[in-house]
Amino acid sequence: MAKIHIQGTSDYLEALEGLAVRGDSDLERVESSVREIVEGVRSRGDEAVREYAQRFEGRACEHIRLEDSAWRAAAKEVPLPVRNSLSRAAARIREYHERQVDPGFQYELEGVRLGMRVRPVRAAGVYAPGGKARYPSTVLMTAIPAAVAGVQRIVLATPNPTPELLVAAELAGVTEVIDAGGAQAIAALAYGTQSVTAVDKIVGPGNIYVACAKRLVFGKVDIDSIAGPSEVLVVADESASPKVVASDLLAQAEHDEDAYPLLIVFSQAFAKQVCDQVEEQLKTLPRRAIAELSWSQNGHVFVVSDREEAARVADQLAAEHLCLAVDEPSRMLDRIGAVGAAFLGHYTPETAGDYAAGPSHVLPTGGSARFASPLGVYDFYVRTSLIEYSREALLDQADLLEGLAELEGLQGHARAVQYRR
């Protein structure tokens, strides 16, 4: 059973303070083990990747980099209805992300040409988990933004890929598939092995070992984020259906035992109705064991007095997914700054965002929506500042430049201007 917290009590404030560090995956707890894996792959390459696949997954991994013809042939095994569904989702995701394309800019000011050149990274690695469930949707949501950005080499890393994952890879524009998971896959993408050429950026969700490995290789390559457990915050007023609200909470809880199903309501009576519905729906949920543990360990219900407090709490929690099951949801959203993805109104399930609405479902977790954004085309860009002076423009600014250089005691800087007069 989730914990219920009523505004005005000490428990209410303590719960909010505790959730400020939710999803703290304690990377330090596994860092020594992950560091050993990363260094093993860095020094021994394919041999280490195979060794860790046997140790952690109990399987032999004969071919780490799959032959292009082989994985594309395996993708053809997928039934046409499944392919069509993934194709339809891919088209919607691509259409959304095409609106994020950045052409850069140039302008001239007093004889100085200035601008920003935008180009894609040369190679990106996208990681798809292979644990409790397989997610073709994650392949679409990570690889399509990279393809739209213009990345020429997109490498999917996932352990023992299924035909459904391979169809998603084909539709998304993946160019290579690596049969590897966990920290060893991240290390292979970052440092390269005998069969894997290193990439420039690694994106995609994973477990604590994947997150820790991404943190360790950052600097050698860029990463999107260090993601924690998934989470949803539902704000529901009396216009919402308790049954529907409960289903939104469980849709997130069934992801993982560590997921956070969070709820804000305006009365204890409505809170009880939702909680009763959660218990009822759990009885027939196939992933009941996972969802039940998530709900009992990490489920929190906040009973607030008004919409202003609801918005304040939502902004403080800065949730990955925010479902506003209220009247005038856009008006409430205007009061909430920090959120990964907002789902507005009674007919917008978070499920739509996971699969086919359009925006990437790779989102900031654990309150990082205060400073981080959803994965997008912009994550695969490298920007270069452009500066070009004419002789006349330099002469016009010479006194300014030399004066500022001398102010900072950098005579060499000043001379670089003086010698051009």
N, C-alpha and C positions, 0 to 999 in steps of 0.2 A: 504494500500500500504506500502511495506517495505521502510525503509530509505536507501538511496543510499549515500555512502561516497567515495570521490575521494582522492586518495593519494596526499599529499602535502597541504591539507586544514586543518584548525583547527578542523573542524567538524569530520574529519577522526580520528584524535588523540583522541578527546573527546569520540567518539563512542567506540573506543578500550578500553579506560580507564573505561568507563561505563560498558562494558561487562566483565570486570575483576571481577565484583561482581554480574554477572547475576545469576538468580535463587536464590538470597538471599531470602529465604522463610520467613524470619523474624519470626523464631521460638519463639522468646520472646513474640510475639503478642499473641500466643495461649498457651504459656507455663503454665499459671496459670490454665486454663481450663483443659489442658492435665494432669497436676499434680494432679488435683482433681480426674480425671478419674482413673489414675494409683493408687492413694492411695485408692480409693473406691474399686477397684478390689483386691488390696492387702489385705484390711481389711475385705471385705464382700464376696469375691469370686464370685461364680456363680450368686448370687443374684444381684450383681452389674453389671455383664456382661449382664444379662437379662434386667435389668433396662435401661442400655445405648442402647441396641439394640432397645428397644421400643422408647426411646427418640430420638435417632438420625436416626434410620432406619424405624421407624413406623411399627415394626413387633414384634410379640411374638417369642421368641427363647426358645422352650420347651426343646430341647436336645442340649446342647452345644457340648459335645463330641459325635459324631455320632457313632452308633454301626457299627462295622466292616462289618458285613453281610449286613447291610442296605445300606451303601454308595457304597459297591462293587456291590450290586444288582442294585442300581440306575445307576451306570456306564454302565451297560449292556444295558440300554435304548438307548444308542448312536448308530446311524446308522453305519453300517460296513464301509462305505467309510470314514467317519470322524475318526473312530478308526484307520483305516489303515493309514491315513495321519499322525495322531499323533504318531502312532507306528513308521512310517518311520522317522519322525523328531527325536523321542526319540533315535532311533538307531544311528543316525548321531551325536547327542549331546553326547551320551555315548562313542562312539568311539573316539571323540575328547578328552574328559576329561580323558579317561583311559591313555592317554599319559602324564597326569600331576601327576600320582601316584608317591609318594616319598617313597622309601623303607628305607630311613635313611642311615647311614654309620657308619663304625667302622674302626679304624686303630691303630697301635701301634707305639709309638715313644719313644725310649730310655727307654724301660721297662714300659711305661705308656700306658694303653689302653684307648683310647678316642673314642667318637662317639656321634651320635645323634639318639635317638629313636623317631620314628614318629608314633603316634597313632591317631585315629579319636576321636572327642568329642563323648560323650555317647549319647547325644540327641540334635537334631537341630530342630528349628521351621522355616518353610518357609511361608512367607506371600504372598498372592495373592490378589490384590485390587478387590474391588467390586463396583466401582463407575460408571463412564461414559461408561466403557466397561469391559468385562470379558476376561481374558487372560489365557487360558490353556497353552499357550507357556511359560508363566512365571513359572508355576508349573514345567514344564519340565526343564527349565533353572536354577532353584534353587535346586530342589530336586535331580536331576540326579548327579550333582557334589557331593552332600552329600552322596548319595548311593555308588558312585564309591570310595569315601574316606573310606567307611566302616562304616558309622554311622548306628548304629543298630535301632535307634528310630528317625523317621523323621515325624514331625507333621505339617500338612498343616492347616493354619488358614485362612479362607476366609468366608465372610458373605453369607449365603444362597447359598451354592455351587451348580452349575449347573451340569448336567450329564457330559458335556464335560470336566469340570474341574476335575471331579472325575475319568474319564478315564485317563486323564493326570496324576493324582495322582497315579493311579494303575500302569501305565506304568513306572513311574519315581521311584517307590520304596517307596512311602509314606506308613507309617504304621498306622497313626492316622489322623483323620480329625476333626477339630474344627470349628463349625459354629459360627464364631465371626469375626468382622471386626474392623477397626479403632484402636484407642489407647487402647480400652479395650481388644482387641485381643493380642496386644503386652504385656500388663500387665499380662494377663492370662498366656502367654507363659513364661514370666520372673519369676513370683512369684508363679504360680500354683494356682489352685482353688480346690473346692471339686471334680470336674470332670476332671480337666486338671492337669497333672503332669508337673512341670517346666522343661524347657530345658536348655542347656548350651550355645546355640548360636541362634540368630535370624537373618535371612536374608530375602531379598526381598524388592521390591519397594512399595511405598504407598504415600498418600497425606501428607500435612503438619502436620496433627495430628499424623499420623503413624511415620513420621520422628522425631517429637518432642518426642513421647513416646519412641522411640528407644534410643534417646539421654538420656532420664531420667533413663532408666533401665540399661544403659551401666555401667558395674562394677559389677552389680548383674549377668549379663550375658554378653557375647560378642555379637557384632553386626558386620555386614559387612560394612555398611557405613550409612551416613545420606544423602539420595539422594534428589536432587532438581529436577526441571522440566527437561524433556528430551530435547535433542538438537541434531542438525545435522549441520555440516559445510561442504559445497560442494565447492571444488576448481575446476573450469571448464575453460578450454581454448577453442579456436575456433574449436577444433576437436570434441567438445561435441555437443549434440543435445539440444537446448534450451527447447524443449518439455520434454525430459527425465530429464534434470536438474530440471525443475519445478516440475515434478512428485516426485523427491527425496525430495525436500523441503516440499511439501504438505504431503508426507507420514509421515513426522515427525510432521508437524503442526496439523494434524488431531488428534493427541494423546490428546492434552490438550490446552486450551487457553493460558497457561503459557509456552508452548514449545517454543524453540528458533530455527527457521529456518534461517541459516546463509549462506552467499554465498561470495566467492571471485572470481572475474573475471578480465580479462585483458583489457577490453574496455567498454566504456559507451554504445556503440551500442549493444554489446552482453548482457549487464546488462538489457537493455530495452527489448530485445527479450525474456529473461527469465521471467522478470516481467509481460510482456504481456501474456505469456503462463500461468503463475500462475493465473492471473485474469480470463483467459479463462477456465482453468480447474476447478476453484472454482465454476463456474456456475453449474456444474453437479456433484459436489462432495457431497455425502450424508451427510457427517459431515461438511458441508460448514460453518456453524455458528462458530464452534470451530476453524477450520483451518483459516478462514478469520480473526478472532480476533488474533490468534497467529501470523499470517503474518503481520498484521497491527501494533500490539503492539511490537512484539519482532523480527520481520524480519529485517535483516540488510544485505546490499550488499556493499562489499568493492571492489572498482576498483583500481587495483594495476598496477605498471609499468612493473614488471618482475617476474619471478619465484622465485627469491631470496626473494623478499618482500612477495610474497604469502606464502612461507614456513615460513618466520619469523612471519607473522600474525597468521598462523595456529598453530605454536608452542606456541605463546603467548596465544591464546584462549584455547588451550588444550581441545579440544572438546570431548564430549562423543562419537559421531560418526563422522568420517572424510571420506568423499567420494572424491576420487581423480579422477575426470573425465577429465584427461589430458593425453597427450602423455607421455610415460615413467613414469608412476605413481610411480614405485618402486624407481626410481632415486629421485623423489621429496620427497618421504617418508623418504629417508635417511637424509634429512635436517630437518625433523620434529621429535622432541623427544617426546613431550607430546601429547598423544591421547589415548582414551579408546579402540576403535576398528577402524581399517583402512580398507576401501573398495576400492580396487584398480581397475582402469580401467572402461571402458564404459559399461561393461556387469555385473557389480557387484552391484546390488541394496542393499541399507541398509535393505530392506525387507528380504533378504536372511539371514542376521545376526539375525534378529528378530525371525525367525522361524526355520530354518533347516540347516544352514551352518555347525553348530557344536559348536562354542564358545558360552558361556553363554551371553545372552543379558543384563544381569545386570552389568552395567558399571559405572565408575566414572563420575559424572556430575559437572557442574559449575566451570570447570577449575581444579578440583581435580585430573585429570589425570596426573598432574605434580608429584603427589606422591602416587596415588592409582592405583589399577589394576582391571581388570574384575573379577567378581566372578569366583572362580574355586575350584578344589579339595583341593588345599592348604588352603583355608579358613576354612576347617572343620578339620584341623589337629591341634594337640597339640604336641609340640616338647619337648623332655627331653634331657639335656646334660648328657652324660655318662663319668665318670672319674674313673679309677681304677689304683692305684699305686702298684707295687711290693715293697717289703722291700728295695731291692737294688736301685730301682728308687727313692724312698723317700730319702734314704741316699745320693744319688748322688745330689739331689736338696735341701737338708736340709739347707745348708748355704745360698743359694739363697732365699728360703722361709723365713727363720728366719731374714735375713738381710732386706728384704722388709717389713716384719711385724714391725721390730724395727724402720725402717725409718718412718713409719706412727704412731709410738707410741703405738702399739697394742701388748703389751707383752703377753697377753693371746693367741693371734694367734701364736706367736713365741713358746710358751710353748707346744702348741698342736703338734708342730713338734718335739721339743726337747724331749718330753716324749716318743716319738716313736723310738728314736735312739737305 
